[in-house]
Amino acid sequence: MKIFYSPECLKYEQPGHPESPDRVEATAQYLRWNGFELGEPHPCSDQDVLLAHSADLLESVKAGTFFDFDTPVFQGIDRIAKLSAGAAVDAVMHCLNHGEKAFSLMRPPGHHAARDRLGGFCYFNSIAIACLKAMKENADIRKVAIVDFDCHHGNGTEDIMLGRKEIYYLSLHQSPLFPGTGLKSRDNCRNIPLLPGTGPDRFLSVFADEMMAVESFGPDLLAISAGFDAFRLDPMAGLSLEIETFGEIGRRLSALNKPTFAVLEGGYSKNLPECVNQFLTGLEEK
C-alpha cells in the first residue's frame, strides 16, 4: 500500500483545537514502525479545487477572508489545504495507475467542506476533488462509490455530489451530532444515522447490508472517507467502536475487490494511530 504524507501538514495549529498536528504526526510515526512506507504528495492545482468548489470559496481561502469558529484562518492554509487535497489526488492516481491501494495521511480533513463554504476543520474537500479529477482524466472511471465512516456526517461531500448519478455516496454517522445533517437519504446520497452508543455488532451489521448496496451500484472506483472518531474513547463523539472494528471495516471494503483509495478525515483520540493501522492492515487483505 502506498501512503502519502508530508510533514508540511503539521505547520499550522491553534492551542486547544482538537484537530492538532500531533494526531497525524503520531500516526505517521506509528505506521512507519509497523512497516508502512510513506511518500511525499504534490499539491493540487487551483483548477483541481474548482472541480468541487466555487471560485469564491477558493479565493476566500487564498485571501484568508472567511470566518468559521471551528475552521480558523492560518497563514498559508490555502497552500497546506491544497497539499492535503493533492495527496488525495496522488492516492487515487496511484491506485488507478499501479493497481495498488493508497491512503492519504494528511490534514486538514475535507468532508465538511461544501461547494460554496468551508467548516468543521475542513477547507477543501479532498475526497470530492480526487474523485472528480479521476473521472475527468480516466475514461474507464464511469461510476464511483464513496464510503464515509467518519462519526460525523460528510455534509460537504453530499453537497458537492448530490444529484450526480455517476456517484454513490454512503455515510454512516452518529445522530444527533455536528453538523446535524444526514438525517435521511437523498437521491444518490445514502445516509445511515446511528444512535449514540452504537457498538461494533450493530455497526458491522448495518455496514454489511450497505456494502451489498455499494456492490450492486457497480463502481469502477471505491473512495473511502476514513474517519476514526467512532472509536469508543474519542472525545468528539459518542459511538462505541473498538480498535479492532476498524480492521474489520477495512476487510469488508477490501472484499469489494475494486480499485480503492482512502483519505483521513476525523479521529481525535490518543488511539488514532492504532485505529488507522488496524484499518489499513484490514484494507490490504485480499
N, C-alpha and C positions, 0 to 999 in steps of 0.2 A: 504493500500500500504506500502511496505517495502522500506525504503530509506537507502542506505549505504553511510556513511560519516565518515571520520576521520579527526580531526584537524592536523594530521601529514602532510596532503597535503598542509598545509599553510606554511610549513617550508622552502620555497625557494622563492626568488623573485629577480628581477632586477629593480632598480629605473627607473620609466618611462615606464616600459614594460606593455602593456595593459592586458596581462594575469597575473593578480595580485592575491594574496591571498584574498584581500578584496572582490572580486566578489563572491567567493564561501563561505567565512565566513558570509557575509551579507545574502546570500541566505539560508544558514543553519539556521541562527537565525530567518529569516522571516518564514520559513516553520515550525519551532517549534512553533512560535506564532500562526500559523494557524492550529495547531493540528496534524501535521505530526510527526511521531516518527522516529528518526534517530538511526541507529545501526552501530556498528563498522565492517568494512570489514577485510578480510585477504589478505595478498599479494599473488599474483600468483607465480608459480614456474618458473624457467628457462625453464623447459620443456613446460609449457603453452605458454611462449613467443615464443618458437621455432615452435609452431603450425602455427604462422603467419609470423614470421621474420627469417632472416638468422642468423646463428651463428656469423657471422662477425658483424652484427648490434648489437646484444646482447652484445658482448664483447666490442664493442666501447663505448656503453653507460655505461657499468660497469667500464671501464677504463677511461672514460672521454676523449677519443681521437678523438671525432668527432668535426666538426666545422659547425655551421649554425648560421647565424646572428640573426635570429628570435628565435632560439631554443638553448639557451646558455648552457654551461657546469656549473652545480652546484654540490657542494659536496653532495653526497648521492642521486643524482637524479635518479639513477637506482633503488634504494630502493623505492622511492616515486612513480616512474612510475610503478613499479610492484605492489604497493599497489593500485594505480588507476585502473590498469588492473584487479587486483584481486577483486576490488569492482564490476566491470562489470561481472566477473565470478560468484561472490556471488549473484548478481542480477538475472542472468539467472538461476542459480541453485535453488534459492528461488522460482522463477516464476514456474519452472517445478515441483519442489518437493512439493510446498504448494498451487499451483493453485491461486496465488496472484500476481498482477503486482508488479514490483520492479523498482527502479531507483537508478543509481549510481551518486551521487553528489560529484564528485571528480575532481581534477586536478593533473597532466596535462591532457588536452584533447588528442584525439588519431587519428582522422580520416585522418590526413595528413601524418601519419607515414606509409610508404610503406614497402614492404618486406625487401628491402636492404638499405633503407635510412630513416632518420627522417627529420622533418621540420615543419614549420608552428605552432610552440609551442608544437609539438607532438613528443614523444619519442617512445612509443609503442602504437600499435593500439588496444585500449581496446575492442572495439566492435567486431573486427575481431577475437581477441583471445577468447572472450567469446562465440561467435557463433561456432567457430571451436571446442572449448572444449565441448560445449553442444552436438554437433553432434558426437563427439568421444565417449562420455560417456553415451549417451542416444540413444538407437537403435530406439526409436519411433520418433526421430527428423531426418527426412529424407530430408526435404526442409525448408529453412529459407529465409524469406524476410527481408531485411534491408532497412528501410526508413530513409533517411538523409535529414532533412530540415534546416540544417545549411546554412547560406548565402554563404558560400564558398564550392566549390566542394570538396568532400571527395576523393581526388586523391589517397591517401594511401589505403583506403578501396577498391577502384576499382582495384588498382594494385594487391592487395592480392587475391581478389575474382574473377577477370576476368577469364572466361572460366570454372568456376565451375558451372555445370548445376544445382546442388542442391541449389544454392544460387541465389536469385534475388535481385540485388542492385538497388535502386531508389534514385536519388539525384535531388532535386530541389534547384537551386542555382543561384546567380546573375552572369551575364557575360556581359561585361568584369569585372574581379576581380581576385585577387590571388586565386588559383595558376595558373590560365589561362587554366585549363584543363576542361573536361566535356562538350565540345562543341557539341558533338554528342554521340548517344548511340552506345555501342559496345557489341555484344554478349549478355551476361546475365546482362549487366550493362545499365540501363535506365537513361539517363541524360536529364534533363529539364533545359536548361539555360533560365534565366529570365532577362529582361531588368532592368537597374536601375530605381527606382521609382515605380516598380510594387507594387500595393497596395493589400488590403485584398480581394476585389472582384475577381480580376484576379487570384491571388494566389490560393484562395479556389476553384475557378472554375477548374483550372488546377489540383489541388490536388484531387478533386473529381474524375476526369477522371482517374488519376493514381491509385487511390485506387481500382477502378474496375479491373485494370490490376493486382494489387497485389493480390486481392481476387481470380482472375482467376488462378494465379500461384498455389494457394492452399497450402500455407506454414503451416508447423506444429508449427512454432515459428515465432513471429514478434519481430524484434530487431529495436530499434529506436536510431539514432544518433540525439540527441536533441540539436540543436544549436539555439540561440536566438538573433543572430546578424542581423536577418532580421527585427528586430524592428526598427521603423522609426527614433528613436533618437540614434541608435547605432553609435559610432564614427568610426567603422571599415568597414562599408558597406553602401549600398545605396538603399536597398529595403524599403518599407513603411508600414510594418505590424503594427497593433495596439496590445496592450497588450492582448485584448480580442481575437484576432485572434488565439493566441496560445491555448486558451481554446477550440476553435472550431477544431483546428488541433488535439488536444487530443481526443475530442469526436469522430471525424471521424476515428481515429485509433482504438479507443475502439470498434467502431461499427463493426470492422472486426471480433471481438469475437475470438481472438486467444491468446494463451499464449504469454504474452508481457512483455518485459523489455526495459528500456531506459537508455541511458548514456549521461551525459552532455558533450557537445562539446563547441562551442563558445557562445558569448554573453557578451558584454563589456560595456553596458550602466548601469547607476545607477538604472534602472528599471528591471535589470535582476531578482531580487527576485520575483517581481510581475509577470513577464512573466513565470517563472518556476512554480509558484504557480497556475497560470491560466491553464497551460498545464497539470499539474498533476491532478488538480481538474477535468478537462475535461476527462483525461485518465481514471479516476476512475469511470466515469459514465457508467452505463450499457446500 
